[in-house]
Amino acid sequence: MRTGSNHLEESLNTLSDVRSFGELFNPVFIGKHNQFALFGIDMAARAADPVPLLDRVLAEDGLTGFRFFHDHDPRVLDRVLEDASIAKLVLTRNPLDSYVSLAIASRTGQWRLTNPKMAKAAQARFDPAAFDRMVAAQREFRDRLQRRLQVTGQTAFWLNYEEIGDLEVLNGLAAFLGSQDRLAEVPGKLKKQNPGAVDEKVENPDEMRAHLATLDPFALTRSVHMEPVRGPAVPSFIAAAESPLLALPLPGKSDAALRDWLTRLDGAAPTGGMTQKGLKPWMRRNKDFVSFALLRHPLARAHDAFRAVLSDTGPRASTVRRVLTNQHGIDLEGPPDVAFLGFLTFLKANLGGQSALPVAAEWATQTALLAGMAQAVLPQRLIREAEAQAELDRLADLAGRPRQPFAMPSPDWAAGQLADEIEDACIAAYRRDFMQFGFRRWKNS
């Protein structure tokens, strides 16, 4: 809460049919500093359930609203973002200016300024770690807002800090909100608190410049993943019959092998096909449960998927083969290594959003699959296929069960004349998995 958002709120409240009630869901007050109740709802009642306060404000006559920051009560945010009748105004500011402004206010205790003669001067100390945390929190909040607005088909009015004094922009905002009133001038009660260059406002400008030089503000090094976000796939989870073990099989040949191992472990078939509603009681009953997933080398998974494409029957399999042949130029009946190389080239396009075919779970990245599963339960153990027997023996010991043999079908791909080209194509397609899990090239594994 600094001059920028205060100034904007004052401008909006100058409109005859608009009323903003301040920071309704600030953790330490309601609406404004030293106010702890509104509409008969106090801090305790708001803490128990913030929705009644939101409903009460929305029920007021005219265009009513409030300010919401990324560290306010998160229970309100989803409700607001899902309601298209609530207009969204997003105020942004240069993060360095924002950080320095906040740091100075924390030192001076001055959050609003109406009389320049009362201005309190101070310098902030630039803390690189604190700055990075603030930027990360703001980015996460902004990305969350943007995604929910996109998914729900809404738009927001985006406003930069430098535009809060632009009369034309403010009247454009009034039109966006549906106000029948317009501003004749920009309210001038609030004053900018810390004018001047940012390096004059910090005690350690050289350290600040050095840290800023290491950052990547344009995200030039960020990997852009076009692979779709996957769901938790709870029905694929396999819970041991007696032991507190929960297997999270990644689509492919590991499913049957893990099911067989769990059956031998307890002498009874494990439970599968659960829903999220059924998973939670199992987790509550098994307080010390261990969830685990088996990681396979991307080349082995890709080859299994390729073999399945060649052998599967049914309309879906026929469609996949037709697209691979007609649109990607793969001769599925030609030399196996040449066809497999073509399939890996297709996978790179497919996972990068450049194919008409959807990304099948059988060849999706393990990174995306596990991220989806983590929405329901985090895998506590990630076990590499080559180390499966030793790791599963440890899980058997934890469960107090005799150790059981574990066997995965051996990959039926052998290095040929195109071995290097195939490995390169696999790394290009599954760079995300190679990076996340540190896989080596197949010949070095």
N, C-alpha and C positions, 0 to 999 in steps of 0.2 A: 504494500500500500504506500505508494509514493505520489508525487505531484502528478504524474501522467494519468494514472487511472482516476485519481481524485478530480483532476481538471476535466476529464472526459465525463465523469459522472455529473459534475456540476453543470456542464453544458447541456447534458440530456435533461436534467431536472429543471432547466430553464424553460423547456418546452412545456406548454400548458397542459398537455395530455399525457405526459411521461413522468414517471416517478421511480427512481431507483433507490432501493433500501440499503445500499452499501454491501458490506461483506457479511451476508447472512450466515455463512457457514464457516467463518473464521474460527479456528479451534479455541481462541481465548476470549472472544466477545461475539455479540450478535449485532451485525450491522455497522457499528462504529465503536471506536475506543471507549472503554468504560461503560458500555451498554450491554446488559446481560439478560435482557428479556425484550420480547416484541410480540404484540398481539396476544399477550397473556401466556406466551410460551417462553419458558426460561431455559437456562443452559442444560439443566438436568433432563427436561422434557425433550429438548432438541437432541441431546446425546442418546436418549433412548430410541428416538425415531425422528429423523430430520424431515420426513416427508410432510407431516402436517404443517410445518412452517412454510415449506415451499408452496403447498396448496393454498395456504392462507394469503400469501403474497399474490399468487396468480389470480385469486378470486377478487382482489381489489379492483375498483373501477379504473378505467383507462389502461395505458400501457405501463405495466409494472415490471420491475426486474431487479437484478442484483449483480454484484461482482463476484466472480469465482476464480480463485487462483489454484495452481496445481497442487498446493498443499492443504487445500480445504477438504471438508468431509467428502470422501469419495463415494459415499452411498447416494449422493444426490446426482452425481454426474451422469450415470447411465440413464436415469429417469429423464433428465433434461435433454440429453442427446437423442433419445428415442422420440421425443415429442416435437413433431414438426411445427406445431403451433407456437413454440417458443423460439423467438429469433435469437441467433447467435452472433455476437460481435466479438471478434478476436483482436485484442490489442497486443502488438509486439513491439519490442525495442531491441536495439543493438545489445547483445548480451554483456559486453564489457561495460558499457554505460550502466546497464541495469545492475551488474555486480558491484561496481564502484559506488553507485547511488545507495544501494542497500547497505553496503559496508559503512559508509559515512553516517547514514541514519542510525545504524546500530551504535555507533560511537557517540553521536550527539543526542540521540533520543528525539530528534526532530523529524517528523514524518510528513508534516504539512507546513507550508509557509504562505502566509497571507500578507505579512508586513516585512519587506526586505530589511528593515532596521533590526528585526529580531532574528535574522539568519545566524545560525551557529556554524562556524567554520571548523573543519577538521580534515585530516588526510586519512585515507584508508591504507591498510597494508594489503597488498595483493598476495593472496594465498593460492598458488597454482592448483592444489588439490581441491580446495573449496570451489574455485572457479569452475573446474572441470565437472564437479558434482552438480553444480547449479545448471550448467549448460546441458548436461545429460538429462537431468530431471525435466527441464523445459522442453528439450527435444522430444522426450518420451511422451510428455503431456500433449504437445502440439501434434505429434504423429497420431496419437490416439484420437484426438478431436477430428483430425482430417479424415482418418479412416472411417470413423462412425458416420460422419457427415456424408462421405461418399457411398457407404453401404446403404444408408437410409435415403439416399437421393436428395439430400439437403445441401444448402450452401450457407456460408457465413459472410458477414461483412468484415473484411480484413482491413485493419487500420494500423499504420505505423505510428510510433511515438511522435515523429516529426509532423504528423498530420492533425494532431489534436487541436491545433490553433488555426486550421484552415476552415474558414466559414463555409465555403462551397462544399467541402467534404462532409462537414458536420450536417449541413442541410441535406446532403445526399443520404447520410445515415438516417436522418429523420424520415425521409421518404421510404427508405428500406424498411424501417420499423412500422410504417403505416401511420405515422403521426400526421395530423392535419395542420400542425403549427410549424413555423420556421424561425430560425434565429436571425435577428437583425444584426447582432454583433457577437463576438466570442466573449464569454464572461472572462473578466480579468482579475478576479479576486485572488486566485492562487498564482504563486510565482515560482519560477524555476529555482531550485534550491542550490544547485552547484554548477554555476556557469563556468566556462573555461575548458581548456584542453584536458583530456582524461589523464595524461601523464603528469599533470600538475596536481592531480587529486590523490595521488598515491605516494607512499613513502619510498617505495622501491621500484621506480619506473624501469630501470635496467633489467631487473629480474622479470618484471612483467613482460617486457618486449621479448626477452629470450624465450620465455615459455610460449608466448603467442606465436612465435616463429616456428614452433614444433607442431602446431595444430593444423588441421586440414578442414578449414571452414566450408569448402565446397564439396567435401566428401569425395575427392578424386580417387582415393584409395579404397572406397567402400565397394564391396562386391554387390552387384545388383542381381537378385535372384528372381527369375520369372516363374519359378516352380510354384504351383498353387499351395496355399496353406492347407494342411491335412487335418482331419478330425482325429479324435482320440482312439478310434477303432477298438473300443472296449470289448465287443463280442469276440475279438481275436485273442484276448488275454486268456491264459490258462492257469487256473489256481489248483495247486496240489490238493489231493483228496484229504490229507491229514496234516501234512507239514505246512508251516507258514511260509510258503514259497509261491511267488506269482511270476510266471514267465510272460514276457511281452514279446511274442514272436514277430519278427519282421517278415513280411510276405516273401515266400520262397520255400526252399526245402527245409528250413530250420523248424517249421511248425510241427511236422510229424516226428522229427527226431526229439524235440523237447517234450512232446506229449508222451512218447515212448519212455523217455528217461524218468519223467514224473510218475508214470504208471508203475515202473519197476521200483521206484523209490518207496512208494507207499503201499504197493501191492493192490492198488485200486486206481481206476481211471480218474484223471483230474477233471475239473469242472471248466467248461468253456461256454461260449455263447452268452456271457453275462451282459447286463445293461449297466449303465452308470448307477442306477438305483440299486441294483443288486450287488455291485462292487463295493459300495460303501459299508454295508453290514459285514461283508467278509473282512474288510480292512479293520473294522472295529473289533471283530472277534480275534483277529490275529495281530496282537499288539506289536510283536517283534518280527513281523513279516519282512521278507526280503524280496524286492522286485528286481528282475534282471532281464537283460536282453542280450542276444547273441549277435555280435557284429561279424559280417562276412566281408571278405575282400571284394571291392566293387567289380573286379573282373569276373569273379566266380558268380556273383549275383547276376551280372549282365549276361553271362553265358547261359545261366539257367533260364533267364527270361527269354533269351534268343531261342533256346531249344523248345521252350513252351510255345513260342510263336509258331514254330515249325510243326509242332505235334498236336496242339489243341484243336478241338473241333467246335462247331457251333457258329452262329452268325457273327459274334464279336471277333472270334479268331479269323474268320474269313475276311472281315472288314480290315483288320490290322494287316493281314498279308497283302490284300489288294492295295492298300495305301502305301505300304512299304515298296511294293513293286512298281506301281504306276506313278506315285508322286515323289518317291525318293530313289528310284532307279536301282533297287536292290534285286539282284538275281538270286532269289532264295533257293533255287535248284542248282545253282552253280557251285564252284569250289567252296567248301565250308568256311575256310579262313577269309575268303573274299567277301562272302555273304555276312559273316560275323563283323568284319571291319565296316561294312556298309551299315549294319545295324547299330554299331557304336556311334557312327557319324549321325545316324538318325536320332539316337538318344540325346546327343548334345543339342540338336535342334529342338527336340521335344521338351527337354527339361528347361530350355531357354525360351519357351513360349513361341517357337517358330514352326509348329506343326499343327495340322488340323486334328490330329489324334489327341485325346486327353492323356495326361500322365497317369499311367497305370501304376497301382501300388507295387506290382511285381518289379518294376524297374525304377521306381521313385528313389530319390536319395535317402539313405538311412538317416541323414540329418533331419530331413523334413518329416519322415515317419516318426522318429523319436520325439521331435518337437510337438507333433500332434498328440502322441500318447501322453506326453507330460501334462496335457490339459486335464487328464484324469488322474494319473499317478506318475511320479518321477521314477525312472529306472535307477535303482540304487547301485546296481552293478552293470557295467558294460563289459562283456566278455568277448574277447577275440576268438574266432573259431579255432585257431591253432592252439589256444590255451584252454579250450573248453573243458577237457577232461579234468585238468588240475583244479580249475575254478569251481566246477560242479561238485567235485569231491569236497571242497571246502564248504559249499552250501549244504551238502549232505551231513557233514560233521556238525554244522551249526544247528541243523534240524534234528540231530540225534538219530540219524538213519544210516544204515549200512551204505557204503559207497556202491554206485552202480556204473556200469560201462555206458559211455555215450558215444554214439557213432553218427556222423553226418555222411551222406553220400559223397563220394569223391568227385570233384569237378572233372568232367570228361573233356576238358579243353587241354590240348597239349601244344606247346610252342612249335610253330612251323616257320615257314619262310617269312611270313608277315608278322612275326612275334613282336618286333619293335614297333611297327606301325599300329598294331592292335593295342599295345600298351599305351602308346601316345594318345590314341583315340579314346581309350578308357579314361585316362587322366583328364583329358579335355572335357569329357562328358560328366565325370564325377569329381571335378576339382573341389567341389564343396565338401565331399566326404573325405577325400585325400587330405584336405586342409584340417578339417575338424578332428579326424581320428588318427592322423599321422600314418596312414598306410604307405607302405613301400611299393615299388614296382613288383609285379607278380614274381618275376624271376629272382628277386632278392628276398622274397617273403619266406 
